[in-house]
Amino acid sequence: MNGRDRGRGDINLTKDQLMTLINARVAEALAAQPGGQPAQPRAFTFRTFMDCKPRFFNSTEGAVGLLHWIEKVEYFFEMCDCPVNNRVKYATGTLEGNALPWWNAQVQMLRLTATPWNEFKDLLKEEYFHRENIQKIEVEYYNLKMVGSEIEAYTKRSNDLVALCPNMSEPSYKRIELYLKGLAPEI
């Protein structure tokens, strides 16, 4: 068989055979590096998470503070490749003030042992997004106006309110209309 025939045979490899070949070549290349061992992936621990300096949540920050805390914690999860099954455990390590005893009571009363992250977020929102506060926030969002030339402050508050009032912001044209309505006339 000449080199040309050998080349054609390689083209007919199955996907599994090709992946096996690639993995073998990668392992050979890694073994040839100094030390001869491929680097092991770093284990994600609570210490790794805390080294990211996540925000703490103590329940006095209000609905916007809770949303910012959730966003920041999720950012750290993604940045550090936090395993899905550890997210609630690590996030609850940043609860303090009234939020910590509230969570401990939830665990004790509801026997929550392996709560998925989205269910945990829903429990927090249910506890800290009270309907009367949401109604006030919806009114604020509907009547939000830019003050002077403070477009950055206006935009930040508008984005906060969008996250708190998703029903007023979907579809996206509603969010755009409310944002434009609140801009200063000269803009």
Secondary structure per residue as TSV (DSSP state, phi and psi in degrees):
chain	resnum	aa	ss	phi	psi
A	1	M	-	360.0	129.3
A	2	N	-	-88.5	175.0
A	3	G	H	-58.2	-34.5
A	4	R	H	-66.4	-42.2
A	5	D	H	-66.3	-39.9
A	6	R	H	-60.6	-40.7
A	7	G	H	-61.4	-40.3
A	8	R	H	-66.9	-35.5
A	9	G	H	-63.9	-37.0
A	10	D	H	-64.9	-30.6
A	11	I	H	-67.4	-27.9
A	12	N	T	-88.5	13.5
A	13	L	-	-67.5	145.3
A	14	T	-	-74.9	166.7
A	15	K	H	-60.0	-42.8
A	16	D	H	-63.6	-42.3
A	17	Q	H	-64.6	-39.8
A	18	L	H	-65.3	-42.9
A	19	M	H	-63.9	-39.3
A	20	T	H	-62.3	-43.0
A	21	L	H	-63.5	-44.9
A	22	I	H	-62.8	-46.7
A	23	N	H	-61.2	-39.4
A	24	A	H	-64.7	-42.8
A	25	R	H	-65.9	-38.8
A	26	V	H	-65.1	-43.5
A	27	A	H	-61.8	-40.8
A	28	E	H	-61.7	-44.1
A	29	A	H	-65.4	-40.3
A	30	L	H	-67.7	-39.2
A	31	A	H	-66.8	-26.7
A	32	A	T	-77.5	-12.1
A	33	Q	S	-74.7	160.7
A	34	P	T	-54.0	136.4
A	35	G	T	92.7	-25.9
A	36	G	S	71.5	0.0
A	37	Q	S	-119.6	136.8
A	38	P	-	-65.9	146.6
A	39	A	-	-66.3	136.4
A	40	Q	-	-84.1	141.1
A	41	P	-	-62.7	141.5
A	42	R	-	-73.5	130.9
A	43	A	-	-71.1	138.4
A	44	F	-	-88.6	120.3
A	45	T	-	-121.0	171.7
A	46	F	H	-61.1	-36.5
A	47	R	H	-62.2	-41.8
A	48	T	H	-58.2	-45.4
A	49	F	H	-61.9	-46.3
A	50	M	H	-68.8	-28.1
A	51	D	H	-64.4	-21.2
A	52	C	T	-75.4	-8.1
A	53	K	-	58.7	59.5
A	54	P	-	-68.3	156.9
A	55	R	-	-68.1	152.3
A	56	F	-	-98.8	150.8
A	57	F	B	-123.4	126.5
A	58	N	-	-123.0	8.6
A	59	S	S	85.1	-5.0
A	60	T	-	-91.7	-4.7
A	61	E	S	-78.5	-12.9
A	62	G	H	79.8	-175.1
A	63	A	H	-64.0	-42.1
A	64	V	H	-65.4	-42.5
A	65	G	H	-60.4	-39.4
A	66	L	H	-63.4	-44.5
A	67	L	H	-62.0	-42.0
A	68	H	H	-64.1	-39.9
A	69	W	H	-62.2	-46.4
A	70	I	H	-61.1	-47.0
A	71	E	H	-57.9	-44.9
A	72	K	H	-67.7	-43.5
A	73	V	H	-62.3	-43.7
A	74	E	H	-64.7	-35.1
A	75	Y	H	-61.3	-44.4
A	76	F	H	-66.3	-38.1
A	77	F	H	-57.4	-47.2
A	78	E	H	-68.8	-43.4
A	79	M	H	-62.3	-36.6
A	80	C	H	-102.7	5.8
A	81	D	T	54.7	48.5
A	82	C	-	-66.4	128.7
A	83	P	-	-59.4	139.4
A	84	V	G	-56.3	-38.4
A	85	N	G	-72.4	-9.0
A	86	N	G	-106.0	-3.4
A	87	R	H	-61.9	-47.0
A	88	V	H	-66.4	-42.5
A	89	K	H	-59.1	-44.8
A	90	Y	H	-71.9	-42.2
A	91	A	H	-64.3	-39.1
A	92	T	H	-68.3	-16.8
A	93	G	T	-70.1	-9.9
A	94	T	T	-106.3	6.9
A	95	L	B	-82.2	140.1
A	96	E	-	-148.5	-177.9
A	97	G	T	59.2	-138.4
A	98	N	T	-72.3	-20.2
A	99	A	H	-68.2	-35.4
A	100	L	H	-68.0	-51.2
A	101	P	H	-63.3	-32.0
A	102	W	H	-60.0	-47.6
A	103	W	H	-64.6	-42.6
A	104	N	H	-60.5	-37.9
A	105	A	H	-66.3	-39.1
A	106	Q	H	-61.2	-45.0
A	107	V	H	-62.2	-44.4
A	108	Q	H	-69.9	-46.2
A	109	M	H	-72.9	-44.3
A	110	L	H	-95.8	-1.9
A	111	R	T	54.8	45.8
A	112	L	-	-78.1	113.6
A	113	T	S	-112.2	-48.4
A	114	A	S	-122.2	65.9
A	115	T	-	-76.1	126.9
A	116	P	-	-66.4	153.1
A	117	W	H	-56.2	-44.7
A	118	N	H	-65.5	-35.6
A	119	E	H	-68.1	-38.7
A	120	F	H	-61.3	-44.8
A	121	K	H	-61.3	-41.0
A	122	D	H	-63.4	-39.3
A	123	L	H	-63.0	-43.6
A	124	L	H	-61.6	-46.6
A	125	K	H	-64.0	-39.6
A	126	E	H	-61.8	-38.2
A	127	E	H	-76.3	-39.8
A	128	Y	H	-109.3	-3.8
A	129	F	-	-107.1	85.2
A	130	H	-	-78.2	142.9
A	131	R	H	-56.0	-43.2
A	132	E	H	-64.9	-33.3
A	133	N	H	-70.4	-39.2
A	134	I	H	-63.3	-40.2
A	135	Q	H	-62.4	-41.2
A	136	K	H	-63.3	-40.4
A	137	I	H	-66.7	-39.8
A	138	E	H	-63.0	-40.2
A	139	V	H	-65.0	-43.6
A	140	E	H	-59.9	-44.4
A	141	Y	H	-61.8	-44.4
A	142	Y	H	-64.7	-34.2
A	143	N	H	-102.3	9.5
A	144	L	-	-61.0	130.1
A	145	K	-	-130.7	144.5
A	146	M	-	-73.5	135.3
A	147	V	-	-103.8	123.0
A	148	G	T	59.4	-131.7
A	149	S	T	-108.9	23.1
A	150	E	-	-82.9	65.4
A	151	I	H	-69.4	-33.8
A	152	E	H	-65.5	-44.9
A	153	A	H	-64.9	-40.7
A	154	Y	H	-62.4	-46.2
A	155	T	H	-64.4	-42.6
A	156	K	H	-61.5	-47.0
A	157	R	H	-65.2	-39.9
A	158	S	H	-59.7	-44.3
A	159	N	H	-64.7	-39.5
A	160	D	H	-60.6	-44.7
A	161	L	H	-69.1	-32.9
A	162	V	H	-58.6	-45.4
A	163	A	H	-66.1	-32.4
A	164	L	H	-82.3	-23.2
A	165	C	-	-125.5	62.2
A	166	P	H	-61.2	-30.2
A	167	N	H	-67.3	-23.1
A	168	M	H	-90.5	-6.9
A	169	S	H	-112.9	0.5
A	170	E	-	-118.4	136.9
A	171	P	S	-65.9	172.3
A	172	S	H	-59.9	-27.1
A	173	Y	H	-62.0	-30.5
A	174	K	H	-64.7	-43.3
A	175	R	H	-62.2	-42.9
A	176	I	H	-64.9	-43.8
A	177	E	H	-61.2	-45.2
A	178	L	H	-64.8	-38.0
A	179	Y	H	-64.8	-48.1
A	180	L	H	-64.0	-37.3
A	181	K	H	-60.9	-32.9
A	182	G	H	-88.6	-8.7
A	183	L	S	-67.4	151.1
A	184	A	-	-60.2	143.0
A	185	P	T	-55.7	-35.2
A	186	E	T	-68.4	-17.6
A	187	I	-	-84.3	360.0
